[in-house]
Amino acid sequence: ILNVEQSPQSLHVQEGDSTNFTCSFPSSNFYALHWYRWETAKSPEALFVMTLNGDEKKKGRISATLNTKEGYSYLYIKGSQPEDSATYLCAFPYNQGGKLIFGQGTELSVKP
Amino acid sequence: ETGVTQTPRHLVMGMTNKKSLKCEQHLGHNAMYWYKQSAKKPLELMFVYNFKEQTENNSVPSRFSPECPNSSHLFLHLHTLQPEDSALYLCASSQDFQGNQPQHFGDGTRLSIL
């Protein structure tokens, strides 16, 4: 059974703080790693799909890195804003197909 | 607007009722998914359809019955549900059933079983 772990479970920061959180996944037979942002009362939104070891992707103030050999990915948010408040999910494809195994998520709250 | 529309947004039903959840995607995708999210649990895949064929049934009880009449529409038929089935049900789609493609989600149906 694949296990995808995210930490911390929740995070409270002040506006302007930079923050990061972790996703751990099985390092064997790596294919891809997904990050999603899920705001309350909205649908989960794809941020990144990462496939290469050492890859770094960026979208505005959000960036992600990937280490497939040790089985982790970091998501960074620079200068957090209240609109960044959301649950951030990572997911790992099972057997390279579209069956995604999701982590529990990191719930980020940014206070003005 | 994600291109994936789910109806209804909220549904309250008794254990003996029959109802259906509907999902429609306007993205030209070939794979569609049903997910369940219960309180304090990760998103859990229920069913996958790829080119209208069911490719995954993640040990879901038979009181949940999916239907995919074409690549754009997906239904989840509900019958004699249990209180523990109260959850958020999300539909998603992707270009194909490949693990390196992002999935596009609807807003979900919040289901409450009385």
Interface residues (C-beta under 8 A of the other chain):
Chain A: V4 Y31 A32 H34 Y36 A41 K42 S43 P44 E45 A46 V49 T51 L89 A91 P93 Y94 N95 Q96 G97 G98 K99 L100 I101 F102 G103 Q104 G105
Chain B: T2 V4 A31 Y33 K41 P42 L43 E44 L45 V48 N50 T55 E56 N58 L90 A92 S94 D96 F97 Q98 G99 N100 Q101 P102 Q103 H104 F105 G106 D107 G108
